[in-house]
């Protein structure tokens, strides 16, 4: 009797979604959406992106994560300060409670399962909160969030022994759009990148195979190295 051959498949990458009022072809509706900038580099690296709108509880999140190979936490609105035990400050934006609950449940389940996780901007902040850390609600650095809908250009210093510096080198210029950041690091998270004033720009989980968060937007500018490494790590489960 012959031994069955294992057929490989594309890594299933769950992608969280923005919840926004959107317009298309004359329609104006509430929508769950993600810019193609996030999805294309996943697909180009051989992954299968799967959108995950906030529509489930903790049990559903654990069931879903058991089927996924990786989790991408995208950007979006400020995390509710109550999630990390703080009062809302004047500069903090309105939270989306359903999104916070869903993504915290997903991130918790992903960490429990040692899934490959990549957090982008809000995604890094959410990871930090899930691990028990806190956020600075207003970092006071206009260069990180210019006026209008455009990205700021920020120079970051990276630890080349850890991610993402192991891919990108000791220093690089990145595209940012955020007004909050890490205050106290959560358990297991290690700072791996910093801006000029010492603010944390990237983190890695010390006891997981691939859990990386970046405060900047790697989907901007066409540098796909981080997405390729993320999908490759997710593919180890296939």
C-alpha distance (Angstrom), angle and dihedral (degrees) to the residues before:
residue distance angle dihedral
X1 . . .
X2 3.81 . .
X3 3.78 122.1 .
X4 3.83 112.7 -111.2
X5 3.79 113.7 -109.2
X6 3.81 114.7 -126.1
X7 3.79 110.1 -125.9
X8 3.79 113.4 -146.7
X9 3.80 120.3 -137.9
X10 3.76 138.5 -168.1
X11 3.82 112.7 -79.4
X12 3.81 110.1 -104.3
X13 3.79 107.7 -126.1
X14 3.80 116.7 -167.2
X15 3.81 111.7 -148.5
X16 3.80 122.2 -163.5
X17 3.79 116.8 -136.0
X18 3.79 142.0 -134.9
X19 3.81 115.6 -116.6
X20 3.79 105.9 -143.6
X21 3.78 144.7 145.1
X22 3.80 103.1 -104.5
X23 3.79 137.8 -177.3
X24 3.80 128.8 -147.5
X25 3.80 133.7 158.1
X26 3.78 91.4 -10.3
X27 3.81 94.8 -48.3
X28 3.80 121.6 119.7
X29 3.79 111.0 -165.9
X30 3.78 142.9 147.1
X31 3.80 105.0 -97.7
X32 3.79 144.2 -175.3
X33 3.78 104.8 -137.1
X34 3.79 145.4 161.8
X35 3.81 127.1 -165.7
X36 3.80 113.8 -110.9
X37 3.82 86.0 -123.0
X38 3.82 87.1 79.6
X39 3.80 97.4 41.9
X40 3.81 102.8 44.2
X41 3.82 97.4 60.7
X42 3.81 90.0 49.2
X43 3.80 91.6 52.0
X44 3.82 91.9 42.6
X45 3.82 88.9 54.6
X46 3.81 90.8 53.6
X47 3.80 99.3 -97.2
X48 3.79 129.2 130.1
X49 3.85 109.5 -130.6
X50 3.81 114.3 -146.8
X51 3.81 119.6 -171.4
X52 3.80 116.4 -129.6
X53 3.83 112.3 -163.2
X54 3.82 115.3 -172.9
X55 3.77 100.4 -89.6
X56 3.79 110.0 125.7
X57 3.80 148.3 53.2
X58 3.80 132.6 -113.7
X59 3.79 92.9 -81.1
X60 3.79 90.7 51.9
X61 3.79 90.2 48.7
X62 3.81 92.1 54.1
X63 3.82 91.8 47.0
X64 3.80 90.7 50.0
X65 3.79 95.2 46.2
X66 3.82 89.3 53.7
X67 3.83 86.5 62.8
X68 3.81 96.9 43.3
X69 3.81 129.6 79.6
X70 3.79 98.9 -159.5
X71 3.81 141.6 11.4
X72 3.81 126.2 -144.3
X73 3.82 114.6 -163.6
X74 3.80 106.6 -160.5
X75 3.80 130.9 -161.6
X76 3.77 128.2 -84.4
X77 3.82 143.6 119.6
X78 3.79 126.9 -9.6
X79 3.80 117.6 -74.5
X80 3.82 111.4 -111.9
X81 3.84 105.7 -95.8
X82 3.80 88.7 -139.5
X83 3.80 86.5 70.9
X84 3.80 88.8 69.2
X85 3.79 98.5 33.6
X86 3.81 100.7 -98.4
X87 3.78 135.9 122.4
X88 3.78 117.0 -114.6
X89 3.82 113.4 -96.5
X90 3.79 123.2 -145.0
X91 3.80 95.6 -103.0
X92 3.80 96.1 49.8
X93 3.78 115.7 107.7
X94 3.77 127.2 -130.5
X95 3.80 113.9 -76.6
X96 3.79 127.2 -130.2
X97 3.79 100.7 -134.3
X98 3.80 96.4 -168.3
X99 3.78 91.3 51.2
X100 3.82 93.0 46.7
X101 3.80 92.0 50.7
X102 3.80 94.5 46.7
X103 3.79 96.6 45.6
X104 3.80 93.7 44.8
X105 3.81 88.4 52.6
X106 3.81 91.0 48.0
X107 3.81 93.2 47.8
X108 3.81 92.0 46.9
X109 3.79 91.1 51.3
X110 3.81 92.4 44.9
X111 3.81 91.9 52.6
X112 3.81 90.8 48.0
X113 3.81 90.1 51.6
X114 3.83 94.5 42.4
X115 3.79 90.1 -122.9
X116 3.79 118.9 170.8
X117 3.82 105.6 -97.2
X118 3.79 130.9 -171.7
X119 3.81 118.8 -174.2
X120 3.81 119.8 -164.6
X121 3.83 121.2 -163.2
X122 3.83 102.4 -51.0
X123 3.81 84.3 22.1
X124 3.81 91.2 64.3
X125 3.80 90.4 46.3
X126 3.80 91.5 49.6
X127 3.82 91.3 49.5
X128 3.78 89.3 52.3
X129 3.81 91.7 51.1
X130 3.82 92.2 46.9
X131 3.81 88.9 53.8
X132 3.81 91.2 51.9
X133 3.81 99.5 -96.3
X134 3.80 130.2 131.5
X135 3.79 135.7 -128.9
X136 3.78 135.9 -131.7
X137 3.77 101.9 -125.0
X138 3.80 94.5 -153.7
X139 3.79 119.8 21.6
X140 3.80 94.6 -175.3
X141 3.78 95.3 -138.5
X142 3.83 108.6 127.8
X143 3.81 91.5 -172.9
X144 3.78 89.1 69.4
X145 3.81 93.1 55.7
X146 3.81 113.3 25.2
X147 3.78 121.7 -165.2
X148 3.76 113.3 -82.7
X149 3.78 129.8 14.2
X150 3.78 99.8 -45.1
X151 3.78 136.5 104.9
X152 3.77 126.1 -109.6
X153 3.79 121.6 -132.2
X154 3.81 113.1 -125.4
X155 3.79 131.2 178.8
X156 3.80 112.9 -135.3
X157 3.80 132.3 -170.0
X158 3.81 114.9 -141.3
X159 3.79 135.1 -162.5
X160 3.81 102.7 -120.7
X161 3.81 91.7 -156.0
X162 3.81 91.6 64.4
X163 3.80 139.1 41.3
X164 2.94 131.1 -43.2
X165 3.81 93.2 9.0
X166 3.80 90.1 60.5
X167 3.81 85.9 66.9
X168 3.80 102.8 31.8
X169 3.80 105.2 35.4
X170 3.78 132.3 -123.4
X171 3.80 98.7 -51.9
X172 3.76 135.7 17.2
X173 3.79 142.5 158.6
X174 3.80 115.1 -112.8
X175 3.81 139.6 -174.7
X176 3.81 114.2 -112.5
X177 3.77 137.2 -178.3
X178 3.80 112.1 170.2
X179 3.79 140.8 107.1
X180 3.81 98.2 -165.8
X181 3.78 131.6 62.3
X182 3.78 148.2 165.5
X183 3.79 116.6 -51.7
X184 3.82 105.4 167.8
X185 3.80 116.5 12.0
X186 3.78 117.2 -121.5
X187 3.80 122.9 -119.1
X188 3.79 112.7 -71.3
X189 3.80 95.2 12.0
X190 3.79 119.7 120.1
X191 3.80 123.6 -164.2
X192 3.81 109.9 -121.1
X193 3.82 103.1 167.9
X194 3.80 137.2 36.9
X195 3.78 140.3 -175.9
X196 3.80 123.0 -132.7
X197 3.82 96.1 -81.7
X198 3.82 93.0 49.6
X199 3.79 97.4 -100.1
X200 3.80 113.4 150.7
X201 3.80 112.5 -105.5
X202 3.81 101.3 170.6
X203 3.80 139.7 18.1
X204 3.79 139.7 -170.8
X205 3.80 128.7 -160.2
X206 3.78 109.6 -118.2
X207 3.82 98.0 -148.3
X208 3.82 102.6 37.5
X209 3.80 127.8 81.4
X210 3.81 95.3 -125.5
X211 3.79 120.9 -0.9
X212 3.80 109.2 139.8
X213 3.78 132.1 163.9
X214 3.80 128.4 -169.1
X215 3.78 125.9 -171.4
X216 3.80 91.4 -150.3
X217 3.82 131.0 68.6
X218 3.82 110.6 -101.3
X219 3.80 90.4 177.8
X220 3.83 87.9 71.5
X221 3.77 118.5 82.3
X222 3.79 102.0 21.8
X223 3.83 99.8 -90.8
X224 3.80 101.5 140.1
X225 3.82 99.5 172.1
X226 3.80 95.2 106.1
X227 3.82 92.6 47.6
X228 3.81 90.8 49.0
X229 3.81 91.5 51.7
X230 3.81 90.3 47.1
X231 3.82 94.2 50.9
X232 3.82 90.6 44.2
X233 3.82 90.2 54.2
X234 3.80 90.4 47.5
X235 3.80 89.6 50.4
X236 3.81 91.1 63.7
X237 3.82 87.0 77.8
X238 3.82 94.9 55.2
